[in-house]
Each structure stands twice: as structure tokens, then as C-alpha cells.
Amino acid sequence: MAIKFFSNSHCPNCPPAKKLMRELEAEGMKIEYIDTDSVDGMVESSLHMVQGTPTTIVVDGAGNEVESWRGQVPDKAKLVELEKK
């Protein structure tokens, strides 16, 4: 499992979501931070059909989406549960 976190500098809801990602990272979870303001971030966003931020996507080892939160702060308990699988 991998967690991809999409954010940008103009997103008013990104700071609380980013804070949660940092908490999860401190607990040992691997988070991939993707800045949708960058060219690489725009490419990755289009691959995952991200249309707004913050977006958090959990993918399996094959890169398939397992769960996502789009335009909202994700549920910490659900992320922890998914990470344990």
C-alpha cells in the first residue's frame, strides 16, 4: 500500500490534511507528497483523475486505487486500517 497526497499552495483545506499526513508519517507510514502546482504533479494528478485538493489516494502494490478522499481531509482511522492490510 502507498498513500499519495495531492496538494497545492492555493488550497485552503490543504493545511489540516497536510498536518494529518505529517502525523501519519511520524507514525511510520510512507506518504508521497505531490504538489499539483508542479509539472510532474499535474501529470500525476491527471493519471489519478485528481480535480481538486486536498486529495489523498491509497493505492495497492500494482498502483490500483483502493480508497480515496477528494477535496477533503481523510479519515485517519481508515488510513491506519488500510495500511495494516
C-alpha positions as CSV (number, residue, x, y, z in Angstrom):
1,M,0.0,0.0,0.0
2,A,1.1,3.5,-0.7
3,I,-0.5,6.9,0.1
4,K,-0.4,9.7,-2.4
5,F,-1.2,13.1,-1.1
6,F,-2.0,15.8,-3.6
7,S,-2.0,19.5,-2.6
8,N,-1.1,22.9,-3.8
9,S,-0.2,26.4,-2.5
10,H,-3.7,27.9,-3.1
11,C,-5.7,25.2,-1.4
12,P,-7.5,26.5,1.8
13,N,-8.2,22.9,3.0
14,C,-4.7,21.5,2.5
15,P,-3.1,22.7,5.7
16,P,-5.2,20.4,8.0
17,A,-4.8,17.5,5.6
18,K,-1.1,18.1,5.3
19,K,-0.8,18.1,9.2
20,L,-2.5,14.7,9.3
21,M,-0.1,13.4,6.6
22,R,2.8,14.5,8.7
23,E,1.3,12.8,11.8
24,L,0.9,9.6,9.9
25,E,4.5,9.9,8.5
26,A,5.8,10.3,12.1
27,E,4.0,7.1,13.0
28,G,5.9,5.3,10.3
29,M,3.5,5.5,7.3
30,K,5.1,6.3,3.9
31,I,3.4,9.3,2.3
32,E,4.2,10.5,-1.2
33,Y,3.6,14.3,-1.4
34,I,2.5,15.6,-4.8
35,D,2.4,19.3,-5.5
36,T,-0.2,19.9,-8.2
37,D,1.4,23.3,-9.0
38,S,4.4,21.5,-10.5
39,V,4.5,19.9,-14.0
40,D,5.2,16.5,-12.5
41,G,2.4,17.0,-10.0
42,M,0.0,17.9,-12.8
43,V,0.9,14.8,-14.7
44,E,0.4,12.6,-11.7
45,S,-2.9,14.3,-10.9
46,S,-4.2,13.6,-14.4
47,L,-3.2,9.9,-14.1
48,H,-5.3,9.7,-10.9
49,M,-8.1,12.0,-12.2
50,V,-7.5,14.5,-9.3
51,Q,-9.6,17.5,-9.9
52,G,-9.3,19.2,-6.6
53,T,-7.1,19.4,-3.5
54,P,-6.5,18.1,-1.0
55,T,-6.8,14.6,-2.4
56,T,-5.5,11.5,-0.7
57,I,-5.3,8.3,-2.6
58,V,-4.4,4.9,-1.3
59,V,-3.0,2.5,-4.0
60,D,-2.1,-1.1,-3.8
61,G,1.2,-2.6,-4.9
62,A,0.0,-2.7,-8.6
63,G,-0.9,1.0,-8.5
64,N,-4.7,0.4,-8.3
65,E,-6.8,2.8,-6.3
66,V,-8.1,1.2,-3.1
67,E,-9.6,4.2,-1.4
68,S,-9.6,8.0,-1.9
69,W,-10.6,11.2,-0.3
70,R,-11.1,14.0,-2.8
71,G,-11.4,17.6,-1.7
72,Q,-11.5,16.7,2.0
73,V,-9.3,15.7,4.9
74,P,-9.1,11.9,5.0
75,D,-10.2,9.7,7.8
76,K,-7.2,8.9,9.9
77,A,-8.6,5.7,11.4
78,K,-9.5,4.4,7.9
79,L,-6.0,5.2,6.6
80,V,-4.4,3.3,9.5
81,E,-6.7,0.4,8.9
82,L,-5.8,0.2,5.2
83,E,-2.1,0.5,5.9
84,K,-2.3,-2.6,8.2
85,K,-3.7,-4.8,5.3
